[in-house]
Amino acid sequence: MKVCIGLSGGVDSSVAALLLKQQGYDVFGLFMQNWHDLTGTLHGDCEWEEDRFVAEMVARKIGIPFYFVDLSKEYRARVVDYMFDEYSKGRTPNPDVLCNREIKFDAFLKVAQKLGADMVATGHYCRKDEIPGPDGQKIYRILEGTDPNKDQSYFLCQLTQEQLSKALFPIGDIIKPKVRELAHEADLPSADKKDSQGICFVGKVDLPTFLQQKLKSVEGDVVEVYDAFYSDCEQYKFVEDTLGSILKDGASLDMLTGYISEDKASGTSSGTPNAYDPEKFASLSDEQWQRLSTPLTYEDIKFETETYRSGKKHIKKTRYKENPYGKIVGRHDGAQFYTIGQRKGLNIGGHQDSIFVISTDIPNNIIYVGEGHRHKGLSRSCLRVAPEEIHWIRPDLEMKVGETRRYRVRIRYRQPLQDAFLIRRESGLYILFDCPQRGITAGQFAVWYAPDDEMIGSGVI
């Protein structure tokens, strides 16, 4: 069997190529260039040129043919332009997920096949196996990688059965330290190369500068939202009352997320998940589920001005009247450059705890922020995936309208899996978490897994 390994110049793809060669496959390496523009990148040199040089040395060391392909046009059209469009709407896309769906296992796969490849292999930390389907056809399964610190299955959440049928993941059952060890034993040029960071094939970037290639920078207000807002907010009260109505009898409700670190949410502060009763879900209409999954907005917080006299000369000045719901605490360069849960880059002082973005109003160019990890605006319990955005890696396990299932879900890479109910309705797929989640962000992917580590499906939030 002829296998094309996507050689990136990193240690993971290098060891994947080495293992394939040792296992007797007819292997060749293919390096793809996907980006030329250095605008916003945080390095001064053409990093891809160095990566290509290392990849070519790896191929020579292993003893496999090496090829190069430029897919920058496809990458810009199918990944970067989508990225710009999503950010312009105040959503936060995941370019790495799109890169795998649109480039590595589509455009790149087609090039590999023209070069004679039967399969395409990558250095992802995930596992693949196959089982017989009810019609006798093979069903391909994708599972978490063996190394819990490096599992990359999340980035492959949009692949289809057809794409998986052509995919190999040689290092999915190996832990990262062992990968490094194998690279050193084989004296591979990439053995000590640092892992890549930032946007897939673009690199580590200053995101606002990168986005300013197409998105205009316009100053606007940063508004801090106070706790008093939620006491009088109809939507917050609706969510609280509705969640309370579907709890098991006698159970109490916690609306706030527990906190460990930037990428690990423990659930509730008490450590006790909300005990929902799935038999009560039927009492909620599609309209109620939709409202339950709708994020809070803050357009009702208005600021009126007043004039006053200041100093010995009683100079007339203007200021904002005090508002019990919030305060204008700073300025920003464009609401589209910020994302829910963001802490860095706000440059707002005078607070005891960290300040986080809790909402962005793109039409009015306003960012809303809150103080502290347990600010009410950071936590949500329910999200919705629109019908057209639901993707089943296992089409044979697709949920029917009216069906409810239990899965483990993550809403961002490296987040520990969270227990949740998936509720299928005509209006979409609703994910109700046992524990409130921090920083649920529109445009990101929610991915659900079975108890045996199999990734079942995904959808855009």
VMD Tcl script that draws the C-alpha trace (Angstrom):
set ca {
  {0.00 0.00 0.00}
  {1.30 3.45 -0.93}
  {0.99 6.04 1.86}
  {1.57 9.79 1.67}
  {2.72 11.27 4.96}
  {2.11 14.97 5.42}
  {5.59 16.06 6.52}
  {5.46 19.40 8.31}
  {9.02 19.51 9.60}
  {7.84 18.75 13.14}
  {8.77 15.75 15.26}
  {5.28 14.20 15.23}
  {4.93 13.82 11.45}
  {8.59 12.78 11.23}
  {8.11 9.86 13.63}
  {4.83 8.98 11.90}
  {6.79 8.67 8.64}
  {9.49 6.60 10.36}
  {6.95 4.15 11.80}
  {5.18 3.73 8.46}
  {8.47 2.97 6.74}
  {9.38 0.44 9.48}
  {5.96 -1.22 9.09}
  {6.66 -1.90 5.42}
  {4.47 0.69 3.72}
  {5.52 2.31 0.45}
  {5.88 5.82 1.89}
  {6.53 9.24 0.41}
  {6.56 12.64 2.10}
  {4.60 15.67 0.93}
  {5.15 19.14 2.37}
  {2.46 21.73 1.75}
  {2.86 25.47 1.88}
  {-0.38 27.17 2.83}
  {0.62 30.71 3.66}
  {2.89 33.46 2.30}
  {1.86 36.66 4.08}
  {3.87 37.47 7.23}
  {1.51 40.26 8.39}
  {0.87 39.86 12.11}
  {3.18 36.89 12.58}
  {5.43 37.01 15.63}
  {8.62 35.88 13.90}
  {10.76 37.77 11.47}
  {11.74 35.00 9.08}
  {9.84 32.80 6.64}
  {9.18 29.97 9.05}
  {7.72 27.70 6.39}
  {11.03 27.70 4.53}
  {12.82 26.34 7.60}
  {10.04 23.77 8.10}
  {10.36 22.62 4.51}
  {14.14 22.30 4.84}
  {13.78 20.16 8.00}
  {11.03 18.04 6.40}
  {13.23 17.37 3.37}
  {16.14 16.37 5.63}
  {13.82 14.00 7.54}
  {12.67 12.36 4.30}
  {16.29 11.93 3.21}
  {17.23 10.46 6.61}
  {14.37 7.96 6.56}
  {14.91 7.19 2.90}
  {11.60 8.17 1.34}
  {10.76 10.38 -1.68}
  {9.88 14.01 -0.90}
  {7.48 16.32 -2.73}
  {6.25 19.89 -2.29}
  {2.87 21.45 -3.06}
  {1.60 25.02 -2.72}
  {-2.01 25.06 -1.48}
  {-2.03 28.69 -0.37}
  {-4.89 29.66 -2.73}
  {-7.10 26.88 -1.39}
  {-6.13 27.68 2.19}
  {-6.94 31.36 1.86}
  {-10.28 30.71 0.16}
  {-11.46 27.87 2.41}
  {-9.92 28.68 5.78}
  {-8.60 32.23 6.14}
  {-11.44 34.03 4.33}
  {-13.93 32.08 6.43}
  {-11.96 33.12 9.50}
  {-12.13 36.81 8.60}
  {-15.86 36.54 7.88}
  {-16.59 34.85 11.21}
  {-14.61 37.39 13.23}
  {-16.39 40.24 11.43}
  {-19.66 38.81 12.78}
  {-18.35 38.60 16.34}
  {-17.87 34.82 16.19}
  {-14.68 32.90 16.98}
  {-13.86 30.21 14.40}
  {-11.39 27.36 14.79}
  {-9.09 27.42 11.75}
  {-7.35 24.16 12.72}
  {-10.61 22.21 12.48}
  {-11.31 23.78 9.08}
  {-7.76 23.11 7.90}
  {-8.19 19.39 8.52}
  {-11.62 19.20 6.89}
  {-10.93 21.46 3.91}
  {-7.19 21.11 3.29}
  {-5.39 18.12 4.79}
  {-8.15 15.60 4.09}
  {-9.49 17.23 0.94}
  {-7.19 19.42 -1.18}
  {-4.01 17.76 0.14}
  {-5.56 14.29 -0.14}
  {-6.39 14.89 -3.80}
  {-2.81 15.93 -4.55}
  {-1.51 12.83 -2.73}
  {-3.83 10.60 -4.73}
  {-2.57 12.12 -8.00}
  {0.91 11.13 -6.84}
  {-0.31 7.55 -6.38}
  {-1.19 7.45 -2.70}
  {-3.81 5.03 -1.41}
  {-3.85 6.61 2.06}
  {-2.79 9.85 3.74}
  {-1.10 9.82 7.16}
  {-0.59 12.67 9.61}
  {1.11 13.14 12.97}
  {-2.13 13.70 14.91}
  {-2.41 12.22 18.38}
  {-5.62 10.25 17.84}
  {-6.59 6.67 17.02}
  {-8.66 5.11 14.27}
  {-10.24 1.69 14.01}
  {-13.04 0.07 12.04}
  {-16.07 -2.07 12.80}
  {-18.55 -3.85 10.53}
  {-21.73 -1.92 9.84}
  {-25.26 -3.36 9.69}
  {-25.09 -3.41 5.89}
  {-21.70 -5.13 5.85}
  {-19.86 -1.91 5.01}
  {-16.95 -0.79 7.18}
  {-17.62 1.90 9.75}
  {-14.57 3.96 10.72}
  {-14.20 5.18 14.27}
  {-11.95 7.95 15.56}
  {-10.88 7.83 19.19}
  {-8.93 10.03 21.57}
  {-5.15 9.68 21.50}
  {-3.49 7.54 24.16}
  {-1.58 10.54 25.51}
  {-4.17 12.57 27.49}
  {-1.93 15.65 27.37}
  {-1.68 15.60 23.57}
  {-5.01 14.20 22.33}
  {-5.84 16.03 19.09}
  {-9.04 14.27 18.09}
  {-10.92 17.55 18.61}
  {-9.25 19.02 15.50}
  {-10.59 16.14 13.39}
  {-14.19 16.53 14.54}
  {-15.51 17.48 11.08}
  {-14.11 14.54 9.12}
  {-16.47 12.25 7.19}
  {-16.47 8.48 6.83}
  {-15.05 8.92 3.32}
  {-12.18 11.04 4.62}
  {-11.50 8.63 7.50}
  {-11.37 5.71 5.09}
  {-8.23 7.30 3.58}
  {-6.60 8.40 6.87}
  {-3.84 6.90 9.02}
  {-2.64 8.18 12.41}
  {0.56 6.24 13.20}
  {1.41 7.89 16.55}
  {-2.08 7.93 18.07}
  {-1.28 5.19 20.56}
  {2.10 6.64 21.60}
  {2.77 9.27 24.27}
  {4.72 12.40 23.35}
  {7.90 11.59 25.35}
  {8.12 8.26 23.50}
  {7.78 10.09 20.18}
  {10.74 12.28 21.10}
  {12.67 9.21 22.18}
  {12.03 7.44 18.87}
  {13.12 10.56 16.98}
  {16.39 10.70 18.92}
  {17.04 7.00 18.44}
  {16.64 7.44 14.68}
  {18.69 10.67 14.78}
  {15.95 12.59 13.00}
  {16.69 16.30 12.32}
  {13.35 17.27 13.92}
  {13.97 15.41 17.20}
  {14.38 18.58 19.27}
  {12.15 20.87 17.21}
  {9.61 22.74 19.33}
  {5.90 22.08 18.78}
  {4.22 24.56 16.46}
  {1.93 27.18 17.96}
  {-0.74 29.54 16.70}
  {-2.94 29.25 13.62}
  {-2.50 26.11 11.53}
  {0.12 26.82 8.80}
  {0.16 30.54 9.57}
  {2.00 30.29 12.88}
  {1.93 32.29 16.06}
  {0.30 35.63 15.33}
  {-0.77 38.83 16.97}
  {-4.44 38.21 16.19}
  {-5.68 41.83 16.02}
  {-2.81 42.76 13.66}
  {-3.47 39.66 11.57}
  {-7.20 40.39 11.35}
  {-6.61 44.03 10.46}
  {-5.59 42.84 7.00}
  {-9.31 42.86 6.26}
  {-11.15 44.07 9.38}
  {-11.09 47.79 10.10}
  {-9.90 49.02 13.47}
  {-12.51 51.31 15.07}
  {-12.39 52.55 18.66}
  {-15.27 51.78 20.98}
  {-16.26 51.54 24.63}
  {-15.45 48.81 27.11}
  {-18.34 48.45 29.55}
  {-17.99 46.62 32.85}
  {-21.20 44.84 33.87}
  {-22.09 44.76 37.56}
  {-23.84 41.96 39.41}
  {-26.95 44.13 39.88}
  {-27.73 43.76 36.16}
  {-28.57 40.07 36.54}
  {-31.07 40.68 39.33}
  {-33.25 42.66 36.90}
  {-32.44 40.78 33.66}
  {-35.47 38.92 32.27}
  {-33.36 36.51 30.20}
  {-31.18 35.56 33.19}
  {-34.26 34.98 35.32}
  {-35.85 32.90 32.53}
  {-32.76 30.68 32.30}
  {-32.63 30.27 36.08}
  {-36.34 29.42 36.34}
  {-36.28 27.07 33.33}
  {-33.22 25.15 34.49}
  {-34.77 24.90 37.93}
  {-37.95 23.44 36.42}
  {-36.10 20.45 34.89}
  {-34.09 19.49 37.98}
  {-34.82 16.28 39.81}
  {-37.20 16.81 42.70}
  {-35.39 18.29 45.67}
  {-32.21 19.16 43.71}
  {-30.67 22.63 43.86}
  {-29.34 24.67 40.94}
  {-25.86 26.16 40.53}
  {-25.52 28.71 37.71}
  {-21.79 29.43 38.04}
  {-18.74 27.67 36.70}
  {-16.01 26.38 38.99}
  {-12.50 27.36 38.00}
  {-9.07 25.71 37.96}
  {-7.08 27.33 35.12}
  {-7.52 28.91 31.70}
  {-8.32 25.59 30.03}
  {-9.69 23.46 32.86}
  {-13.14 23.98 34.34}
  {-13.99 21.77 37.30}
  {-17.72 22.41 37.13}
  {-19.55 23.95 40.05}
  {-17.73 25.42 43.02}
  {-19.25 22.78 45.27}
  {-18.15 19.99 42.94}
  {-21.76 18.75 42.67}
  {-23.21 18.73 39.13}
  {-26.75 19.90 38.52}
  {-29.09 16.89 38.69}
  {-31.39 17.33 35.69}
  {-34.35 15.03 35.12}
  {-34.49 14.07 31.41}
  {-38.13 13.04 31.76}
  {-38.93 16.71 32.32}
  {-37.23 17.84 29.08}
  {-40.38 17.05 27.07}
  {-42.20 19.81 28.94}
  {-40.03 22.42 27.22}
  {-41.02 23.66 23.77}
  {-38.55 24.30 20.95}
  {-38.96 28.01 21.63}
  {-38.01 27.52 25.28}
  {-34.95 25.45 24.33}
  {-33.88 28.13 21.89}
  {-34.23 30.86 24.48}
  {-32.48 28.72 27.10}
  {-29.48 28.41 24.78}
  {-29.39 32.09 23.80}
  {-26.51 34.07 25.34}
  {-27.23 37.18 27.37}
  {-26.98 40.57 25.71}
  {-26.32 43.91 27.37}
  {-27.66 46.52 24.97}
  {-30.14 47.67 27.63}
  {-27.30 49.15 29.70}
  {-27.43 52.79 28.61}
  {-25.34 55.73 29.80}
  {-26.73 59.24 30.12}
  {-24.54 62.32 30.42}
  {-24.80 65.23 32.83}
  {-22.99 68.55 33.12}
  {-21.21 69.74 36.23}
  {-18.83 72.52 37.26}
  {-15.29 71.67 38.31}
  {-12.46 73.54 40.04}
  {-12.14 77.02 41.40}
  {-13.15 78.52 38.08}
  {-16.23 76.28 37.93}
  {-15.45 75.11 34.42}
  {-18.41 73.31 32.91}
  {-17.67 69.65 32.13}
  {-19.62 66.60 31.03}
  {-19.65 63.17 32.62}
  {-21.72 59.99 32.57}
  {-24.35 59.56 35.26}
  {-23.78 56.62 37.56}
  {-25.51 53.44 36.40}
  {-26.16 50.59 38.87}
  {-25.78 48.03 36.05}
  {-22.38 49.01 34.72}
  {-19.69 51.54 33.91}
  {-17.57 52.54 30.91}
  {-14.08 51.51 32.03}
  {-11.96 51.79 28.89}
  {-11.60 51.85 25.13}
  {-10.80 49.19 22.56}
  {-9.72 49.08 18.90}
  {-12.58 47.01 17.51}
  {-15.09 44.65 19.10}
  {-14.48 42.02 16.39}
  {-10.92 41.51 17.66}
  {-12.10 40.12 21.02}
  {-13.66 36.83 22.05}
  {-15.75 35.58 24.96}
  {-13.64 34.62 27.96}
  {-10.63 36.65 26.78}
  {-8.52 38.13 29.58}
  {-5.37 39.41 27.89}
  {-5.14 42.61 25.89}
  {-7.86 44.56 27.68}
  {-5.50 46.92 29.58}
  {-8.02 47.72 32.30}
  {-6.60 48.29 35.77}
  {-7.99 49.11 39.18}
  {-9.56 45.71 39.87}
  {-8.76 43.10 42.47}
  {-9.53 40.15 40.16}
  {-8.94 39.56 36.47}
  {-11.26 41.15 33.91}
  {-12.85 38.93 31.23}
  {-14.81 39.62 28.06}
  {-18.38 38.38 28.61}
  {-20.01 39.70 25.41}
  {-19.31 41.67 22.24}
  {-21.77 43.92 20.44}
  {-20.45 44.14 16.88}
  {-23.10 46.52 15.39}
  {-22.52 49.06 18.18}
  {-18.80 48.23 18.61}
  {-19.00 47.66 22.37}
  {-17.17 45.11 24.52}
  {-18.76 44.02 27.79}
  {-16.52 42.72 30.56}
  {-16.88 41.32 34.06}
  {-14.58 40.99 37.04}
  {-13.58 37.59 38.36}
  {-13.75 33.99 37.21}
  {-17.19 33.53 38.76}
  {-18.81 36.55 37.15}
  {-22.34 35.58 36.10}
  {-21.77 36.65 32.52}
  {-19.03 34.06 32.01}
  {-21.18 31.00 32.77}
  {-23.71 29.24 30.56}
  {-25.34 25.82 30.88}
  {-26.93 25.30 27.47}
  {-25.88 25.84 23.87}
  {-27.46 25.20 20.48}
  {-26.12 23.73 17.25}
  {-28.25 24.71 14.25}
  {-29.67 21.78 12.21}
  {-27.46 22.54 9.19}
  {-24.33 22.63 11.40}
  {-24.76 19.21 13.02}
  {-22.10 16.76 11.82}
  {-22.10 13.04 12.61}
  {-18.76 11.29 12.22}
  {-20.86 8.19 12.76}
  {-23.96 8.74 10.58}
  {-25.32 5.40 11.83}
  {-25.59 6.96 15.31}
  {-27.42 10.12 14.25}
  {-30.00 11.24 16.80}
  {-33.66 11.41 15.84}
  {-35.84 14.42 16.60}
  {-37.21 14.02 20.12}
  {-34.31 11.83 21.26}
  {-32.12 12.56 24.29}
  {-28.70 11.03 24.94}
  {-25.83 11.28 27.37}
  {-22.40 12.13 26.00}
  {-19.18 13.74 27.17}
  {-18.59 17.08 25.45}
  {-15.80 19.61 25.00}
  {-16.21 23.10 23.61}
  {-12.52 23.88 23.08}
  {-9.27 22.01 22.54}
  {-7.70 20.57 25.71}
  {-10.81 21.20 27.79}
  {-11.51 18.18 30.01}
  {-14.58 16.32 28.76}
  {-17.80 17.51 30.41}
  {-20.88 15.38 31.10}
  {-23.93 16.61 29.23}
  {-27.33 15.78 27.79}
  {-27.82 16.11 24.03}
  {-31.43 16.91 23.13}
  {-32.47 16.71 19.47}
  {-35.31 18.97 18.38}
  {-36.55 20.26 15.03}
  {-34.89 23.60 15.77}
  {-31.46 22.08 16.39}
  {-29.33 20.06 18.76}
  {-29.22 21.37 22.32}
  {-26.38 20.54 24.69}
  {-27.22 20.88 28.38}
  {-24.17 20.54 30.63}
  {-24.35 19.05 34.10}
  {-22.01 21.82 35.23}
  {-22.18 25.38 33.86}
  {-19.44 26.10 31.33}
  {-17.11 29.07 31.19}
  {-16.78 31.14 28.03}
  {-19.08 29.31 25.59}
  {-18.20 31.02 22.31}
  {-20.22 31.27 19.11}
  {-18.31 29.93 16.11}
  {-16.34 27.35 18.08}
  {-17.01 23.62 17.76}
  {-18.80 21.53 20.35}
  {-17.64 17.91 20.08}
  {-19.26 14.91 21.73}
  {-17.68 11.60 22.73}
  {-18.98 8.19 23.80}
  {-17.74 6.66 27.10}
  {-15.24 4.48 25.21}
  {-13.34 7.59 23.97}
  {-14.92 7.51 20.51}
  {-15.67 10.89 18.94}
  {-19.24 10.67 17.64}
  {-20.04 14.08 16.19}
  {-19.61 17.84 16.31}
  {-21.27 21.11 15.48}
  {-20.68 24.85 15.32}
  {-21.97 26.66 18.40}
}
mol new
graphics top color blue
foreach p $ca { graphics top sphere $p radius 0.5 }
foreach p [lrange $ca 0 end-1] q [lrange $ca 1 end] { graphics top cylinder $p $q radius 0.2 }
display resetview
